[in-house]
Amino acid sequence: MKNICLILILAFVVAASSSKAFGQATVRSFNITFATTGDDKDWNTQLRVRLVVNGQDVASLFCCDQDHNIDNWKDHTTTDRTLILNNKNVTLAQLQNATLVIGMTAKGNDTWIFIPTLRAKFNDGNPPVEWTWGETSLVSNNTEASKTFPIPPKIAE
């Protein structure tokens, strides 16, 4: 009986020491959700999303201007996309100094009103972390329009 208790205690100590602290978990993926509210994104408006940490793009998305149907993000809909992870060693702690840059270039005139939500998933089983910003708009007339969103700190729950 003593051996079984000792083995269980040892297994618990090993498991506890092998998991990373909340802020040191590495990111497995980033997803972004756009809740389009009052004005849609035209199908031929190109979207650019960059997650910047210490001046470097750690994840990015350039898309969504080819298909007449799926690339027209209509009013009162949500659209999810996965960012390409350019740095596979990003931690939650590093994201505390990050910014999210969302931009678009229209072929013509486009005003898009949306609420962005960024979601990070981790390699070690920590729960996903999510950031949502308030409603914003981008206006493009054949030019790049962008906004920068600071990543607010997250505290372990």
Backbone torsions as a table, in degrees:
resi	resn	phi	psi	omega
1	MET	NA	-40.8	178.4
2	LYS	-62.6	-38.5	179.8
3	ASN	-64.5	-39.1	179.4
4	ILE	-65.6	-43.8	178.2
5	CYS	-63.1	-42.7	179.3
6	LEU	-62.7	-41.7	178.8
7	ILE	-64.6	-43.1	179.0
8	LEU	-64.1	-42.0	178.0
9	ILE	-64.1	-44.5	179.1
10	LEU	-62.3	-41.5	178.7
11	ALA	-63.5	-40.3	178.7
12	PHE	-64.5	-44.3	-179.6
13	VAL	-63.2	-43.5	178.8
14	VAL	-63.6	-45.3	-179.8
15	ALA	-63.9	-41.9	-179.0
16	ALA	-67.6	-37.1	-178.2
17	SER	-77.7	-20.2	-177.7
18	SER	-84.3	-20.4	180.0
19	SER	-81.3	145.6	-178.0
20	LYS	-82.4	153.2	174.8
21	ALA	-63.3	156.3	-176.0
22	PHE	-49.5	-48.5	-176.1
23	GLY	-75.8	-15.5	-176.0
24	GLN	-97.9	-0.6	178.3
25	ALA	-65.3	137.6	178.3
26	THR	-87.5	147.0	-177.1
27	VAL	-77.3	132.4	175.6
28	ARG	-90.3	-38.2	-179.3
29	SER	-161.1	157.5	172.3
30	PHE	-121.9	133.2	173.3
31	ASN	-122.6	147.8	176.2
32	ILE	-125.4	138.2	177.2
33	THR	-118.0	131.8	175.1
34	PHE	-111.8	118.1	173.0
35	ALA	-95.5	101.1	179.4
36	THR	-75.6	127.6	-173.1
37	THR	-107.4	-84.0	-168.9
38	GLY	-94.7	-17.6	-178.9
39	ASP	-147.8	128.3	-172.9
40	ASP	-73.0	165.3	170.1
41	LYS	-93.6	122.1	179.7
42	ASP	-62.5	151.3	-175.7
43	TRP	-61.9	-29.8	-175.4
44	ASN	-102.1	16.8	173.3
45	THR	-89.0	123.4	-179.3
46	GLN	-83.5	134.2	179.8
47	LEU	-100.4	140.7	175.4
48	ARG	-132.4	123.6	177.6
49	VAL	-125.8	131.7	178.0
50	ARG	-134.6	131.4	172.1
51	LEU	-102.8	116.7	-171.3
52	VAL	-112.3	126.2	175.8
53	VAL	-124.6	121.4	179.4
54	ASN	50.8	42.9	175.9
55	GLY	81.9	0.2	-178.9
56	GLN	-116.3	139.5	175.3
57	ASP	-75.1	111.5	179.8
58	VAL	-94.0	-18.9	175.8
59	ALA	-153.8	149.4	-177.2
60	SER	-154.1	163.7	177.9
61	LEU	-150.1	123.4	174.3
62	PHE	-128.2	111.8	-172.5
63	CYS	-164.6	-172.7	154.1
64	CYS	74.9	41.8	177.1
65	ASP	-140.5	28.6	-175.4
66	GLN	-116.3	-32.3	-171.8
67	ASP	-106.7	125.7	-178.2
68	HIS	-58.4	-28.8	-175.5
69	ASN	-95.9	-61.5	-172.6
70	ILE	-74.8	-18.7	-179.6
71	ASP	-93.5	-1.3	171.4
72	ASN	-93.9	105.3	-177.1
73	TRP	-91.8	100.4	-172.2
74	LYS	-71.2	160.3	176.4
75	ASP	-54.5	141.7	174.2
76	HIS	62.3	38.5	174.0
77	THR	-128.6	162.7	172.9
78	THR	-117.7	145.4	179.6
79	THR	-132.5	129.8	179.0
80	ASP	-109.3	140.3	175.2
81	ARG	-140.7	150.9	176.4
82	THR	-100.0	130.5	176.6
83	LEU	-79.6	151.1	174.4
84	ILE	-82.2	125.9	-178.3
85	LEU	-84.4	111.1	-178.8
86	ASN	-88.0	-19.5	-179.9
87	ASN	-133.1	115.0	-175.1
88	LYS	-88.2	8.5	-179.1
89	ASN	-117.2	22.9	-179.3
90	VAL	-76.5	132.9	178.1
91	THR	-109.4	162.8	176.1
92	LEU	-60.0	-38.7	179.2
93	ALA	-59.8	-39.9	179.1
94	GLN	-66.4	-28.5	-178.5
95	LEU	-69.8	-14.0	-179.8
96	GLN	-66.3	-17.0	177.9
97	ASN	-112.0	21.0	-172.9
98	ALA	-98.6	163.7	171.5
99	THR	-133.4	149.0	174.9
100	LEU	-106.8	124.6	179.2
101	VAL	-112.3	120.7	178.7
102	ILE	-115.6	124.3	-179.4
103	GLY	-137.7	165.6	177.7
104	MET	-151.8	154.6	172.5
105	THR	-131.1	120.4	-179.4
106	ALA	-90.7	152.4	168.0
107	LYS	-97.2	85.7	-172.5
108	GLY	115.8	-140.5	178.9
109	ASN	-111.8	135.6	175.9
110	ASP	-149.7	132.2	169.2
111	THR	-116.1	128.6	-178.4
112	TRP	-126.0	126.8	178.5
113	ILE	-115.3	127.4	-171.3
114	PHE	-155.5	166.6	172.5
115	ILE	-120.5	116.4	-180.0
116	PRO	-90.8	143.9	173.3
117	THR	-133.0	125.4	177.0
118	LEU	-106.1	136.2	-178.5
119	ARG	-128.1	129.1	176.7
120	ALA	-110.3	132.4	174.6
121	LYS	-113.7	146.5	-170.6
122	PHE	-114.6	155.6	-177.6
123	ASN	-73.8	-23.9	-170.2
124	ASP	-100.2	10.8	178.0
125	GLY	91.1	-3.1	173.3
126	ASN	-59.1	150.6	179.8
127	PRO	-66.0	152.8	177.4
128	PRO	-59.8	153.5	176.2
129	VAL	-117.6	139.8	-173.2
130	GLU	-131.7	140.9	174.4
131	TRP	-125.5	133.0	176.4
132	THR	-126.9	134.7	178.1
133	TRP	-108.2	168.7	-179.7
134	GLY	-73.5	171.6	179.7
135	GLU	-59.8	137.0	-179.8
136	THR	-142.1	167.2	177.4
137	SER	-135.3	149.6	171.5
138	LEU	-122.4	139.3	179.4
139	VAL	-126.8	123.9	-179.8
140	SER	-129.2	137.8	173.9
141	ASN	-127.5	74.8	-175.8
142	ASN	61.6	20.4	179.2
143	THR	-132.4	162.2	176.7
144	GLU	-71.8	130.1	172.6
145	ALA	-125.6	133.7	-178.7
146	SER	-149.5	160.3	174.8
147	LYS	-136.3	148.6	-179.7
148	THR	-111.5	133.3	-178.6
149	PHE	-119.5	118.1	175.7
150	PRO	-70.4	144.9	177.6
151	ILE	-85.8	113.2	179.4
152	PRO	-70.5	149.4	179.1
153	PRO	-61.3	145.7	173.6
154	LYS	-116.9	140.7	-179.3
155	ILE	-111.9	142.1	178.5
156	ALA	-58.1	136.7	-178.4
157	GLU	-99.5	NA	NA
